[in-house]
Amino acid sequence: MQALLLVSPEDCHVLSAPDPLPQEEELRLRVTHCALCRTDAKLWAQGHRDLALPRIPGHEICALNPEDGRRYVVWPGNACGQCDSCLRNVENLCSSMQIMGFHRDGGLAEWVCVRSENLLSLPKDLPANIAVLSEPLACGLNALQQLGAAPGESLIVYGAGAVGLLIALAAVDAGLNVRICDRQPEKLDKSAAFRKKLGIDGVLFEKLAGKADAAVNATSAPEAFRDAVRRLRSGGRLCFFSGISDQPSIPSQVLNDIHYRQLQVHGAYGCTRAQMRESLALLCRFSESVPALIEQQVSLEEVPTLFPDILQGKLLKSIVTF
């Protein structure tokens, strides 16, 4: 099979590799689509806490069983099913998690092996190039569920990249009043068609004004976290969704603000299988709007050239089509 192999930071190339052999309780599937995200670009640029090299990346996967023609999206985690988190149905926090594209080979290849319990069937009328966005959308659903926001409340999403826009989509569906902000006017311009369809206000970070009931940082910029704390109403909620880049210091004023105004800070990491099922239903409801997030469909050979632009936030969603 053809696969993209990441050997070390900034060293990846497409090569011929043996077809993977399925283990017990696994199916070997033909990959039809694999979406790229900024985390994939970070793997390429600097590695990752959970990355074991060499590795075939890719964790946003849509695949086909050639034996019966059934289409699936893949929940990319391998959870133990026995730890406290798994028993509480938050398997994304499994203490021995193995993630496709990080610990195990992922979807930037023609074939992939997946546990049958991690496969979610595609609704018949949902195109695969839209369904492949179910994993990042499910991560956004996880963020909103941590916040516990109610219909009619206001939400600020920091970061107008693809994942921030998917969070905004889920928030609109939940009845929230959503604003999304970004430092780059180009990103707001690129998302204009999508935001118009859903009635989402977009504003430059420097021009953001007013308070909100809740906020999500869908960007690694540390100033987003600091500003979100300042923007929240007393008793408001912040979802710490995107890890902060570098090693910034957090001023004591920010921490004291959380204390004195009784703000709530919730972490969010990954998603559960249940959230992916929910995201598929959401994609069906918004199937006419979501294509505006897909900037390009590309071949496997083009992927290495895209990583720098993805890392810098210059692209919305790029999808590898096999």
C-alpha positions in Angstrom: 0.0 0.0 0.0 1.0 3.7 -0.3 1.4 5.4 3.0 2.8 8.6 4.5 5.5 7.8 7.0 6.7 10.3 9.6 10.2 9.3 10.5 11.3 12.3 12.6 10.2 16.0 12.9 10.0 17.5 9.4 11.0 14.2 7.8 8.1 12.5 6.2 7.6 10.9 2.8 5.2 8.7 0.8 6.4 5.2 0.3 5.2 1.7 -0.4 4.5 -0.3 2.8 3.1 -3.8 3.5 -0.6 -3.9 4.0 -1.4 -4.0 7.7 -2.4 -7.3 9.2 -5.6 -7.2 11.4 -5.2 -8.4 15.0 -8.0 -10.2 16.9 -11.3 -8.2 16.9 -9.9 -5.9 14.1 -11.1 -5.3 10.6 -8.8 -4.2 7.7 -10.5 -1.4 5.9 -9.7 0.7 2.8 -9.3 4.3 3.7 -11.4 6.6 1.5 -10.8 9.9 3.2 -8.5 11.3 5.9 -8.8 14.9 7.1 -5.8 16.9 8.2 -5.7 19.1 11.3 -3.2 21.3 13.1 -2.3 18.5 15.4 -1.0 16.5 12.4 1.1 19.5 11.4 2.4 19.8 15.0 3.4 16.1 14.8 5.3 16.9 11.7 7.0 20.0 13.1 7.9 19.1 16.6 6.5 15.7 17.7 3.9 15.2 20.4 3.6 13.9 23.9 1.8 10.8 22.7 3.7 10.2 19.4 5.8 7.1 18.9 8.0 7.3 15.8 8.2 6.2 13.1 4.5 6.5 12.5 1.8 6.8 9.9 -0.2 9.8 11.1 -3.9 10.5 10.6 -6.8 10.2 13.1 -9.8 11.7 11.2 -10.7 8.7 9.1 -13.5 7.5 6.9 -13.0 3.9 5.5 -14.8 1.2 3.6 -15.1 -2.5 4.3 -14.4 -4.0 0.8 -16.1 -7.3 1.8 -19.6 -5.8 2.3 -19.3 -2.2 1.1 -20.2 -0.7 4.5 -18.8 2.8 5.2 -17.5 3.9 8.6 -15.9 6.7 10.5 -13.3 5.7 13.1 -13.2 6.6 16.7 -9.4 6.8 16.8 -8.8 5.7 20.4 -8.0 2.2 21.7 -9.3 2.2 25.3 -8.8 -0.6 27.8 -12.4 -0.8 28.8 -11.5 -1.6 32.4 -10.1 1.5 34.1 -12.1 4.0 36.1 -12.5 6.4 33.1 -13.7 3.6 30.8 -16.2 2.3 33.4 -17.6 5.9 33.7 -18.1 6.1 29.9 -15.4 8.7 29.4 -13.1 6.4 27.5 -11.3 9.4 25.9 -9.6 9.7 29.3 -8.5 6.0 29.5 -5.3 5.7 31.5 -3.8 3.4 28.9 -5.1 5.1 25.7 -3.6 4.2 22.4 -4.5 6.7 19.7 -4.4 6.0 15.9 -1.9 8.3 14.2 0.0 8.7 17.5 0.7 5.4 19.3 -0.6 3.3 16.4 -0.5 3.8 12.6 -3.3 6.0 11.4 -5.3 6.9 8.3 -2.7 8.5 5.9 -2.4 5.2 4.1 -4.5 3.1 1.7 -5.4 0.5 4.4 -5.9 0.7 8.1 -6.8 -1.9 10.8 -9.4 -0.9 13.4 -11.2 -2.6 16.2 -14.8 -3.3 15.2 -16.1 -1.6 18.4 -14.4 1.7 17.2 -16.4 1.8 13.9 -19.4 4.0 13.5 -21.6 3.3 10.4 -22.2 6.3 8.1 -25.8 7.3 7.5 -26.7 6.4 4.0 -27.2 9.9 2.7 -24.1 11.5 4.4 -21.1 12.0 1.9 -17.9 10.6 3.2 -16.0 13.8 2.7 -18.4 15.4 5.2 -18.5 12.5 7.6 -14.8 12.5 7.9 -15.2 15.7 10.0 -17.1 13.8 12.7 -14.0 13.4 15.0 -13.1 17.1 15.3 -16.8 18.0 15.6 -17.1 15.4 18.4 -14.2 17.0 20.2 -16.1 20.3 19.9 -19.2 18.6 21.4 -17.1 17.4 24.3 -16.0 21.0 24.9 -19.6 22.3 25.0 -20.7 19.4 27.2 -18.0 20.3 29.7 -19.3 23.8 29.8 -22.9 22.8 30.3 -24.1 25.9 28.5 -27.9 26.4 28.2 -29.9 27.7 25.2 -29.8 31.5 25.1 -26.4 31.9 26.8 -23.6 33.7 25.0 -20.4 32.0 23.9 -17.1 33.4 22.5 -15.0 31.0 20.5 -11.3 32.1 20.2 -9.9 30.9 16.9 -11.6 30.9 13.5 -9.9 27.8 12.2 -11.8 24.7 11.2 -12.1 23.3 14.8 -13.3 26.6 16.1 -15.9 26.8 13.4 -17.1 23.3 14.2 -17.4 24.2 17.9 -19.4 27.3 16.8 -21.7 25.0 14.6 -22.4 22.7 17.6 -23.1 25.8 19.8 -25.6 27.2 17.3 -27.3 23.8 17.2 -27.5 24.0 21.0 -29.2 27.4 20.9 -26.3 29.5 22.0 -25.5 33.0 20.9 -22.1 32.6 19.3 -19.3 35.0 18.4 -16.0 33.8 17.0 -12.8 35.9 16.9 -9.4 35.7 15.4 -6.3 37.8 15.0 -6.0 37.0 11.3 -8.6 38.8 9.1 -7.9 36.3 6.4 -9.3 33.5 8.5 -12.5 35.4 9.2 -12.8 36.2 5.4 -12.3 32.5 4.6 -15.0 31.5 7.1 -17.5 34.2 6.0 -19.7 31.9 3.8 -19.9 29.3 6.5 -20.6 31.8 9.2 -23.3 33.5 7.1 -25.2 30.2 6.7 -25.3 29.7 10.5 -25.6 33.3 11.6 -22.3 33.4 13.5 -20.7 36.8 14.1 -17.0 37.1 13.4 -14.8 39.8 14.9 -11.1 40.6 15.0 -9.5 39.8 18.4 -8.5 43.5 18.8 -12.1 44.6 18.3 -13.8 42.1 20.6 -16.0 43.8 23.1 -18.6 42.9 25.8 -19.0 40.0 28.2 -20.1 36.4 27.7 -21.5 33.5 29.8 -18.9 31.1 28.4 -15.8 30.9 26.2 -13.7 28.3 24.4 -10.0 28.7 23.4 -9.8 26.9 20.0 -6.3 28.4 19.5 -2.9 27.7 21.2 -2.3 31.5 21.6 -1.9 32.2 25.3 -3.5 35.6 25.0 -6.8 33.9 24.1 -6.9 32.2 27.5 -6.0 35.4 29.3 -8.6 37.5 27.4 -11.3 34.8 27.9 -11.0 35.1 31.6 -11.3 38.8 31.4 -14.4 38.6 29.1 -16.4 36.2 31.2 -19.2 37.4 33.4 -18.8 36.6 37.1 -19.6 32.9 37.5 -18.9 32.3 33.9 -17.3 29.2 32.3 -14.2 28.7 30.2 -13.3 25.5 28.3 -9.6 25.0 28.1 -9.8 23.2 24.7 -6.5 23.9 22.9 -3.2 23.4 24.6 -1.2 26.6 24.9 2.0 26.9 22.8 5.4 27.4 24.2 5.8 28.0 27.9 3.9 31.3 28.7 3.5 32.7 32.2 0.0 33.3 33.4 -0.1 36.5 35.4 -1.3 36.2 39.0 -4.0 38.7 38.1 -5.6 36.2 35.7 -5.6 33.4 38.4 -6.9 35.8 41.0 -9.7 36.8 38.6 -10.8 33.2 38.5 -10.8 33.1 42.3 -12.5 36.4 43.1 -15.2 36.2 40.3 -15.8 32.5 40.9 -15.1 31.5 37.3 -15.1 27.8 36.3 -12.4 26.4 34.1 -13.1 23.0 32.4 -10.6 21.0 30.5 -11.6 19.1 27.3 -9.5 16.5 25.5 -10.6 14.3 22.6 -14.0 12.7 22.4 -16.0 9.6 23.2 -17.7 7.2 20.8 -21.1 8.5 22.0 -20.0 12.1 21.0 -18.9 10.8 17.6 -22.4 9.3 17.1 -23.9 12.6 18.0 -21.6 14.4 15.7 -22.6 12.2 12.7 -26.3 13.2 13.4 -25.2 16.9 13.6 -23.4 16.6 10.3 -26.5 15.2 8.7 -28.5 18.2 9.9 -25.9 20.7 8.6 -24.8 18.8 5.5 -25.5 21.8 3.3 -23.4 24.2 5.4 -20.4 22.0 6.3 -18.8 21.8 2.8 -17.9 25.5 3.1 -15.3 24.4 5.7 -13.5 22.1 3.1 -10.9 24.2 1.4 -9.4 21.4 -0.7 -9.3 17.7 -1.4 -5.8 16.5 -2.1 -3.8 13.4 -2.8 -1.5 11.7 -0.3 1.6 12.9 -2.2 0.6 16.5 -1.6 0.4 16.2 2.2 4.0 17.0 3.2 3.8 20.3 1.3 0.6 21.3 3.2 1.9 21.0 6.8 3.6 24.4 7.0 0.5 26.2 6.0 -1.7 24.1 8.2 0.6 24.8 11.1 0.3 28.6 10.5 -3.5 28.5 10.3 -3.6 29.5 6.6 -6.0 26.7 5.6 -9.4 25.6 6.7 -10.0 21.8 6.2 -7.8 19.8 3.8 -9.0 16.3 3.1 -6.9 13.5 1.6 -9.0 11.5 -0.8 -7.9 8.0 -1.8 
